[in-house]
Amino acid sequence: MSLTLEHIVKALGGELSGPTDRVIEGLAPLQSAGPAQLAFLSHPKYIAQLAQTQAACVILKSEFLSSVPAGTSAIATPDPYLYFARLTRLWKQAHRPADPTGVHPSAVVHPSARIAPDASIGPLCVVEEGAVIGAGTVLRSRVTVGYDCQIGERCLVHAGVVIGADGFGFAPVQGTWEKIEQLGAVRIGNDVEIGANTCIDRGALDDTVIEDGVKLDNLIQIGHNVHIGAHTAMAGCVGVAGSARIGAHCTVGGGAVVLGHLTLADHVHISAASVVTRSILKPGQYTGMFPLDDNAKWEKNAASLKQLHQLRERIKRIEQQHPQQEP
């Protein structure tokens, strides 16, 4: 199924340069788009690709219209990336059937669970006792929602997600471990998306909380009693240890780790592969990682790092023996 440029602009807005009846048969990157496909330019550094593109139409800012090749249509908009995001949803609506509402025959749903009539519970899902699934929420295949856990409205939970497994709680006793029962639950707000095989543990006493609009990638671990503020986004393989509090509108790059009982303020951005070892109470971008190097150099640098404390103490002693005089 294809869409005309007229249909796209009527649905999403923007200023069209070119014939309205031009047919678009697919979406593609700017450098590889063909003569029946639509692409976008979101950053000036890709302007060279615009001159070479074979795309039928390009979404871009009006300031780049003069660089569009002859014969290529254009849709001018203030935010091409946002426009493209909305176009992908329009395209999916036109080309794929919507998720069916109701419970798939292979799913297991406890009689006491409350599921909104227009929610979608996919194949092989498990919804346990007392769980609540809000209106318009979609659980894809093999999702498990533990007892008493709540998911809000219009959420999308991808395959293999586990919500409400026990948090990692054990008390040491004479060289062994004794389990601490996890008595809380998980509360997820509205418009949350959770990537495949992500795990969100239930709280030990209080609930683990994921606020409205949070976006979690695949393979993320959220520990017990974690609180994640509204519209925060985390990339794949992030680990958040128990009782950490992460503010609203934060981002956490792939593979980063946030240690337990720490607080991140609103609008804190953590670079990929960083390890957050202290609370961050001021908005901004933070990075904590050891740069990649060839192994021999890395080992030398690591050995030097181990000596920093001794060097610091030597400098302190020297300063005490030879104090600097005021100018």
Secondary structure, 3 states (H helix, E strand, C coil): CCEEHHHHHHHHCCEEECCCCCEECEECCCCCCCCCEEEECCCHHHHHHHHHCCCCEEEECHHHHHHCCCCCEEEECCCHHHHHHHHHHHHHHHHCCCCCCEECCCCEECCCCEECCCCEECCCCEECCCCEECCCCEECCCCEECCCCEECCCCEECCCCEEEECCCCEEEECCEEEECCCCCCEEECCCCEECCCCEEECCCCCCEEECCCCEECCCCEECCCCEECCCCEECCCCEECCCCEECCCCEECCCCEECCCCEECCCEEECCCCEECCCECCCEEECCCCCCCCHHHHHHHHHHHHCHHHHHHHHHHHHHHCCCCCC
